[in-house]
């Protein structure tokens, strides 16, 4: 988790001019000792690292410049790179089935009798989930294990509204982690030269055991994309049947390769 953070986003083609002044949207109070900040990080890391898979029913909303989508999905995610998502109609029938086993992405659209298959790249995944993240990064977000950047310098502060802000610096990159009064990680923001390029929010923590969030938010300002997932039923480390992250095309389906140029 503490390995160097690889870029979440698809290759960027535009350079942005940004201010040299640090962005501090939160009202910070007094600094806190690094040993206290390390304790917050260790508590979160030890708790979240015990989760290897999640599955549940979620309300999903995605807003992009091209379109907005709302729906209900059955989501299964397993560390490090396996995903299954079933988008359901209001009557519970599948509109889209998507699986990724770390290497291959497979997508079935039953109403059109079309089956897509190709490499599980960020570009191919983004065509269907509309969130331009690598598969491993998306899984880590769902498992409450957002990547942590290496740091050359660290700071930590109390927040005036309660909780704590931890800041990690690496070259021109910065990561801010917000913990609430219950010592739960509730927000992670990633900056490039003081420009926010990714923010992840967590909320509605389940009670008992290792408290995990049931509400997830993702914001990508450069892509003008936001997404939210709200789970009504979330299970961690449950049994997953063999082959759950594989998908076979229906016998009469039209198969469309995703990687053809």
C-alpha positions in Angstrom: 0.0 0.0 0.0 3.0 2.3 0.6 4.5 1.7 -2.8 4.9 4.6 -5.1 1.6 5.7 -6.4 1.2 5.1 -10.1 -0.9 7.6 -12.0 -4.6 6.9 -11.6 -5.7 8.7 -14.7 -5.4 7.9 -18.4 -2.4 9.7 -20.1 -2.9 13.4 -19.8 -2.3 15.5 -22.9 -2.8 19.0 -21.5 -0.5 20.8 -19.2 -2.1 23.2 -16.7 -0.6 26.4 -15.3 -1.3 26.5 -11.6 -0.5 28.8 -8.7 2.6 28.1 -6.5 0.6 28.8 -3.3 -0.6 25.7 -1.4 -4.3 25.0 -1.6 -5.8 24.7 1.9 -9.6 24.4 1.5 -9.9 23.0 5.0 -9.7 25.2 8.1 -6.7 23.7 9.9 -5.8 24.3 13.6 -2.7 23.5 15.5 -0.1 21.0 14.2 0.0 17.6 15.8 3.0 15.3 16.4 4.1 13.0 13.6 3.8 10.1 16.0 0.1 10.8 16.4 -0.3 11.0 12.6 1.5 7.7 12.2 -0.8 6.1 14.7 -3.9 7.2 12.6 -2.3 5.8 9.5 -1.4 2.5 11.2 -4.9 2.0 12.6 -6.5 2.6 9.2 -4.0 0.5 7.4 -4.3 -2.5 9.7 -8.1 -2.4 9.7 -8.5 -2.0 5.9 -5.8 -4.5 4.9 -7.9 -7.3 6.5 -10.4 -6.8 3.7 -9.7 -8.9 0.6 -13.1 -8.7 -1.1 -16.4 -6.9 -1.0 -19.8 -7.6 -2.5 -23.1 -6.0 -2.3 -26.0 -4.1 -3.9 -25.3 -0.4 -4.6 -27.0 2.6 -6.1 -24.6 4.1 -8.6 -24.5 7.6 -10.1 -22.0 8.8 -12.6 -21.8 12.3 -14.1 -19.6 13.1 -17.1 -19.6 15.9 -19.7 -21.1 13.4 -22.2 -23.9 11.9 -20.0 -25.2 11.1 -16.6 -26.1 7.6 -15.4 -28.1 6.4 -12.5 -28.8 2.8 -11.6 -28.6 -0.2 -9.3 -25.6 -2.6 -9.5 -24.5 -5.8 -7.9 -20.8 -5.3 -7.3 -18.2 -7.8 -6.4 -14.5 -6.8 -6.1 -11.5 -8.9 -5.0 -8.0 -7.8 -4.4 -5.9 -7.0 -6.4 -7.7 -6.8 -9.8 -10.9 -8.8 -10.1 -14.3 -7.2 -10.6 -17.9 -8.1 -11.5 -20.6 -5.6 -11.9 -24.2 -6.3 -12.9 -26.4 -3.3 -13.8 -30.0 -4.1 -13.1 -33.3 -2.8 -14.5 -36.0 -1.5 -12.2 -37.5 -5.0 -12.4 -34.2 -6.7 -11.4 -33.2 -8.1 -14.8 -29.6 -7.5 -16.0 -29.0 -4.7 -18.4 -25.2 -5.1 -18.4 -22.9 -7.7 -17.0 -19.2 -6.9 -16.7 -16.3 -9.0 -15.4 -12.6 -8.5 -15.2 -10.1 -11.1 -14.0 -7.0 -9.0 -14.1 -6.2 -9.7 -17.7 -9.4 -9.8 -19.7 -12.5 -7.6 -19.7 -15.8 -9.1 -20.7 -19.1 -7.3 -21.1 -22.5 -8.6 -22.1 -25.4 -6.5 -23.1 -28.4 -9.0 -23.1 -30.9 -6.6 -24.6 -28.7 -6.1 -27.7 -27.3 -9.7 -27.7 -23.8 -8.2 -27.9 -20.7 -9.4 -26.1 -17.5 -7.3 -25.8 -14.1 -8.7 -24.9 -10.6 -7.3 -24.6 -7.7 -6.4 -22.3 -8.7 -5.1 -18.9 -7.1 -1.7 -19.6 -8.2 1.6 -18.1 -9.4 2.7 -21.5 -11.6 -0.3 -22.1 -12.9 -0.3 -18.5 -13.8 3.4 -18.8 -16.0 2.7 -21.8 -18.4 0.9 -19.6 -18.0 2.2 -16.0 -17.3 5.8 -17.1 -14.6 6.3 -14.5 -11.1 6.6 -16.0 -9.2 4.6 -13.4 -7.0 1.5 -13.7 -8.6 -1.7 -12.6 -6.3 -2.1 -9.6 -6.9 1.5 -8.5 -10.7 1.1 -8.7 -10.5 -2.1 -6.7 -8.3 -0.5 -4.0 -10.9 2.4 -3.7 -13.7 -0.1 -3.3 -11.8 -2.0 -0.6 -11.1 1.2 1.4 -7.5 1.0 0.5 -6.7 4.0 -1.7 -3.1 4.2 -2.7 -0.7 6.2 -0.5 2.1 8.1 -2.2 5.7 7.9 -1.1 6.6 11.0 0.9 9.7 13.2 1.3 8.0 15.4 3.8 4.9 15.1 6.0 2.7 17.4 8.0 -0.4 16.9 10.3 -2.9 19.3 11.7 -6.0 19.4 13.8 -9.1 20.5 11.9 -11.2 23.2 13.3 -14.4 21.3 12.6 -13.0 18.2 14.2 -10.7 15.5 13.1 -7.3 15.7 11.5 -5.6 16.5 8.2 -2.5 14.6 7.2 -0.4 15.9 4.3 2.2 13.9 2.3 4.6 15.6 -0.2 6.6 14.0 -3.0 8.3 16.3 -5.4 5.4 18.3 -7.0 2.8 15.9 -5.8 0.8 16.2 -2.6 -1.7 13.9 -0.9 -4.1 15.0 1.8 -5.8 12.5 4.1 -8.7 13.5 6.3 -9.7 11.6 9.4 -12.9 12.3 11.3 -13.3 12.5 15.1 -13.7 8.7 15.2 -10.3 8.3 13.6 -11.8 7.0 10.4 -10.3 7.9 7.0 -13.1 9.9 5.2 -11.3 11.7 2.4 -8.2 11.3 0.3 -7.2 14.0 -2.2 -4.4 13.9 -4.7 -2.7 17.1 -6.1 -0.3 17.8 -8.9 1.4 21.1 -8.5 -1.4 22.2 -6.2 -4.1 21.3 -8.7 -6.6 18.7 -7.5 -6.8 15.8 -9.9 -8.5 13.1 -7.8 -10.6 13.1 -4.6 -12.1 10.1 -2.9 -14.7 10.3 -0.2 -15.9 7.7 2.3 -19.0 7.8 4.6 -21.8 5.9 6.3 -19.5 3.5 8.2 -20.9 0.1 9.2 -21.0 -0.7 12.8 -19.2 -3.6 14.5 -16.0 -5.4 13.5 -13.8 -3.5 11.2 -15.9 -0.4 10.3 -16.1 0.0 6.6 -17.8 2.7 4.5 -20.9 2.0 2.6 -20.8 5.3 0.8 -18.1 6.0 -1.8 -17.5 9.2 -3.8 -15.0 9.8 -6.6 -14.2 13.2 -8.2 -11.9 13.7 -11.2 -11.9 17.5 -11.8 -9.7 17.4 -15.0 -12.2 15.0 -16.6 -15.2 16.8 -15.0 -16.4 13.4 -13.8 -18.0 12.5 -10.5 -19.3 9.2 -9.3 -21.0 7.9 -6.1 -21.8 4.4 -4.9 -24.1 3.8 -1.9 -24.3 0.2 -0.7 -27.5 -1.0 1.0 -26.0 -4.4 1.6 -22.2 -4.9 1.8 -20.4 -8.0 2.7 -16.6 -8.3 3.2 -14.4 -11.4 2.7 -17.4 -13.5 1.7 -17.2 -16.7 -0.3 -17.0 -16.1 -4.0 -18.0 -19.0 -6.3 -15.4 -20.2 -8.7 -15.6 -18.5 -12.1 -17.5 -15.5 -10.7 -15.0 -13.1 -12.5 -15.4 -14.9 -15.8 -18.2 -14.4 -18.3 -19.1 -16.6 -21.4 -20.8 -15.1 -24.4 -24.4 -16.3 -25.1 -24.4 -18.8 -28.0 -26.1 -16.4 -30.4 -24.4 -13.2 -29.3 -22.4 -10.9 -31.6 -18.8 -10.8 -30.3 -17.0 -7.5 -30.6 -13.3 -7.2 -29.8 -12.4 -4.1 -27.8 -8.7 -4.0 -28.9 -9.1 -3.8 -32.6 -7.7 -0.6 -34.1 
